[in-house]
Structure formats: structure tokens, C-alpha cells
Amino acid sequence: MIWKSLFGIDDRPARSRLAEVRNITIGRTVRLDALAWRMLENSGFQLDRDTLEITAQGVVKLDDGSHVHRFYTDDELMLQAVSQQANGSDADDFTLFRPWSSSYPADRDDKEAFLRRMSRPTWDQGGLPPFRRFWYEGDERDQPPVQLWEAVYYERDADPVSHIRQTCMLYARDLRPAGLELLLALAMAPEGGDYTHEIMVGLPLGLAEFTA
């Protein structure tokens, strides 16, 4: 699955022309097959439209040489792809996430408690059933969250508008009839911005479930 190689970081991306991944980039429209989520029973992922207008793009380079490409809408939906090539030409793992909650930690203790939660093998989120840890699958011990840098762009040929330090962990639960729901927990620290706790809910997308 798409997140299993997310176990480290490399240098933050320098200025360069952004990748088009299956024709997806800033300024493009992505059309979704709504059956990808409507057919699932008791899913927390709901979306009231079947198109995404991409207005921002993020890039993460991992220490194994692979690349994470993130495509954002104005309302913070995120379509993610993972590839070995920097240009995204070999991307075949895609996930669609939507925001579930966002909060500012009350104090240092709140920050540390959230990070400890991300180390545990399960995640309980209000309004959703329990999720099991997707990374380190089958390991019931506490494990450290993943840390990475993301460069975020608003224009294809400009410098990134921000670099965001992220500490994160991915969780999953099975859905009927034959699906998987994902939960991504993040502690986000933009350079020069406010530290936040973010929860996103998502689902994997097959190549036939979207076009651009």
C-alpha cells in the first residue's frame, strides 16, 4: 500500500517544475468515480461531489528515493500518489483524504500526548470505530511516528510557499463489502506557522476510479 515506504526523510525539494502525475497538477480538474466511497458500508469518508479542482501541490522525497505527490483543493481535500520516479510517471498507488478534525494543542503536555497516541497500535477517534495501525502492521508494540518534510506550491514554476514538518502515523479498518478506510494522524509544524493536530480520513483509489 501507498504509505508503507514512509519511514524517513531526505533533503527538502529544491525549486523545480512540478510533476504531472497521470495528468494531475495545479490548475487541473480530477473527476472521481463516486462509487469508490458510496458502495462502502458505515464509512466515515463522505464527499458531496465527484470533481476536485487542484489549487496546490505538495512534494515529499523519502530516504529510499521514492516520492510522495500531494494534490490539494481549496477545501483541503488531498489526493496522494507515490512513485519511484521524481516525475511521477510510474505512480500506481493513490489515496484520497478529506479533513476530519483540526485543533491547536493546548500546551506542551497536549503535544506530547498526541505524539504518544501515534505510537500505539490502535487509534480511537470520536465519531468513528477503532482503527488499527497500518504501518508496522502486526506489531503490537509502541512504534515511533514517521517524520517528514513537505514542500507546498501554489504555482508550478515558482518556489514553494511553505515547508511543513510533519509527524504522522497511518491507520486502517476494513469495510464491507470489500474496502479499506484509512485514518491519517498528523502533527504539523509549518515554518513560521502554527503547530496543529490534524486528522484525515481517506480511502485507496484504483486507477480506473479517477481521471484528469
Secondary structure, 3 states (H helix, E strand, C coil): CCCCCCCCCCCCCCCCCCCCECCECCCCEEEECCHHHHCCCCCCCCCCCCEEECCEEEEEECCCCCEEEEEECCCCCEEEEEECCCCCCCCCEEEEEEEEEEECCCCHHHHHHHHHHHHCCEECCCCCCCEEECCCCCCCCCCCCEEEEEEEECCCCCCCCEEEEEEEEEEEEEECCCEEEEEEEEEEEECCCCCEEEEEEEEEECHHHEEC
